[in-house]
Amino acid sequence: MSSNQIPTPGRIVLYTLSDDDAKNVNRRRDDYTSAVHNPAKETPANDGRQNHVGNKAEAGQVVPMIIVRAWGSTPSSSVNGQALLDGNDTLWVTSVSEGEGPRHFQWPSRA
C-alpha cells in the first residue's frame, strides 16, 4: 500500500528485514562472540571496531529505520537508512522503497 508521504532525511519508517539482512547481522554478532570466547582467534580491540551484540535477527522482523538519504522528492523515491536493531548495532540499508515484505519500508500508523 503506497502513501502520498515523501521520504526525507530524519523521518522514521518501519523496515522489514530480508533473509540476507538477518544472516549478515547474525554473522557479525556470531563473529564477535566467537572472537571473545576463543583465545586462538584475534580478540576485539579498543581501536574503533564495532562489537556487535544483540538478540537474533530474523527475516520478516520489522524494525525502525531512520532515513538518511532520499533518492528523489516523490512518494515513490528510494531511500538509504539506518535500521535500528535489537542490540548495540545498526544495519545500513540502501536503495529501498516503500512497499510490503522484505527489503521494503512502510510508514508507521498514527496512534
C-alpha angles and dihedrals in degrees: 000000000000124000131202093241116121114224112235134170113281096029117126118226135168115257125197114219118231125217090258091049091053093045092051094048093047092046091054091049093046091048090054093047091048093050092050095049099039113066091190089069127068109275123222112270134204092253103111099280117139117246103215111214129158149099120305115284117223134196110258093028112138116221134172115263128194112215110232099173135015121205096216140349103261131094090256095054117129119234144202118221151159112255110211108226130199092262141044095294139070135214120233106223119195135199100353125154137206114278145095128294135021120351093016133102133219132197112251116248117249116252 
